[in-house]
Amino acid sequence: MPPVDPSSLSETRVVERFADRLGIAATSLCAVHCIALTVVLWLSPMIWLKREAFGVPVGWLLALEIGLAAIGIAAALLAFGSGYRVHRRLAPGALFLGGASLLAIGVFGPLHYVRFWGTATVLLAGALLVAGHLWNLRLSRTACAFR
């Protein structure tokens, strides 16, 4: 492994820690949103089925989901990129890639409008992304401790 410039290491650590923590927060918030919205829609399906008739504005929910997905994917890319420079391991990247792919399919694809499978896909994606961020943080801490 080529040596890492010590002056760039502290800057990399700050960016990486922020990106990992932002990714964990955004992904966790996305998971809470998905679970809560699914429970609300299961408990009161008339709100979902007749939302236009009752005048319930739900357009902001789609914007929220797209925003959370975009933040989660961007934080994953930033965190893995800066973490890889420190620990040189591809394994967290596989979790990030799988999680980001499932998140994109679940939010931007046709599964988004399928009640159970869309939620299950996004929750699995969130679990993969959080696991990738935690693994990336652990590998980076270990790599920095030995330098």
C-alpha positions in Angstrom: 0.0 0.0 0.0 1.5 3.4 -0.9 2.1 5.8 1.9 -0.6 8.4 2.7 0.5 12.0 3.1 -0.1 12.8 6.9 -1.2 16.4 6.1 -4.1 15.1 4.0 -5.1 12.5 6.5 -6.7 14.8 9.0 -8.7 16.5 6.3 -9.8 13.1 4.9 -10.8 12.0 8.4 -13.0 15.0 8.9 -14.8 14.6 5.6 -15.1 10.9 6.0 -16.5 11.0 9.5 -19.0 13.7 8.5 -20.0 11.8 5.4 -20.4 8.5 7.3 -22.5 10.2 10.1 -24.6 12.1 7.6 -25.2 8.9 5.7 -26.2 7.0 8.9 -28.5 9.8 9.9 -30.2 10.2 6.5 -30.6 6.5 6.0 -32.0 6.0 9.5 -34.4 8.9 8.9 -35.4 7.4 5.6 -36.1 4.0 7.3 -38.2 5.7 10.0 -40.1 7.6 7.4 -40.8 4.4 5.4 -41.9 2.4 8.4 -44.1 5.2 9.7 -45.7 6.0 6.4 -46.4 2.4 5.7 -48.1 1.9 9.1 -50.2 5.1 8.6 -51.2 4.0 5.1 -52.1 0.5 6.3 -54.1 1.9 9.2 -56.0 4.4 7.1 -56.0 3.3 3.4 -58.7 5.8 2.5 -56.2 8.7 2.9 -54.0 7.1 0.3 -56.8 5.9 -2.1 -58.8 9.1 -1.9 -56.1 11.7 -1.2 -57.3 14.0 -4.0 -60.9 13.7 -3.0 -60.2 14.7 0.6 -57.7 17.4 -0.4 -54.8 15.8 1.5 -51.6 17.1 0.0 -49.0 14.3 -0.3 -46.7 15.7 -3.0 -44.2 16.8 -0.4 -43.8 13.1 0.7 -42.4 12.2 -2.7 -40.0 15.2 -2.6 -38.9 14.1 0.9 -38.3 10.5 -0.3 -36.3 11.7 -3.3 -34.3 14.1 -1.1 -33.5 11.5 1.5 -32.5 9.0 -1.1 -30.2 11.5 -2.9 -28.5 12.5 0.4 -28.1 8.9 1.4 -26.5 7.9 -2.0 -24.3 11.0 -2.1 -23.1 10.5 1.5 -22.3 6.9 0.7 -20.2 7.8 -2.3 -18.3 10.5 -0.4 -17.8 8.3 2.7 -16.6 5.3 0.8 -14.3 7.5 -1.4 -12.6 9.2 1.5 -12.6 6.0 3.6 -11.0 3.9 0.8 -8.1 6.4 0.7 -7.4 5.5 4.3 -8.1 1.8 4.7 -7.8 0.5 1.1 -10.6 -2.1 1.5 -13.3 -2.7 -1.1 -15.7 -4.6 1.2 -17.6 -1.5 2.6 -17.9 -0.4 -1.0 -19.8 -3.6 -1.9 -22.3 -2.8 0.8 -22.6 0.8 -0.4 -23.1 -0.3 -4.0 -25.7 -2.8 -3.1 -27.5 -0.4 -0.8 -27.4 2.5 -3.2 -28.6 0.3 -6.0 -31.6 -1.0 -4.0 -32.3 2.5 -2.8 -32.4 3.8 -6.4 -34.6 0.9 -7.5 -36.9 1.3 -4.5 -37.3 5.1 -4.7 -36.8 6.0 -8.4 -38.2 2.8 -9.9 -41.6 1.2 -10.3 -41.2 -0.6 -6.9 -41.8 2.7 -5.2 -45.5 2.4 -5.8 -45.8 -1.2 -4.8 -46.9 -1.1 -1.1 -45.0 -4.0 0.5 -42.1 -4.6 -1.9 -41.2 -1.0 -2.3 -40.9 -0.5 1.5 -39.0 -3.8 1.9 -36.6 -2.8 -0.8 -35.9 0.6 0.7 -35.5 -0.8 4.2 -33.1 -3.5 3.0 -31.2 -0.7 1.2 -31.1 1.4 4.4 -29.8 -1.6 6.4 -27.0 -2.2 3.8 -26.0 1.5 3.8 -25.9 1.8 7.6 -23.8 -1.4 7.8 -21.5 0.0 5.2 -21.1 3.3 7.0 -20.4 1.6 10.3 -17.9 -0.8 8.7 -16.2 2.1 6.9 -15.9 4.0 10.2 -14.4 1.0 12.0 -11.9 0.2 9.3 -10.8 3.9 9.1 -10.4 4.1 12.8 -8.3 1.0 12.8 -6.2 2.1 9.9 -5.5 5.5 11.5 -4.6 3.9 14.8 -1.8 2.0 13.1 -0.3 5.0 11.3 
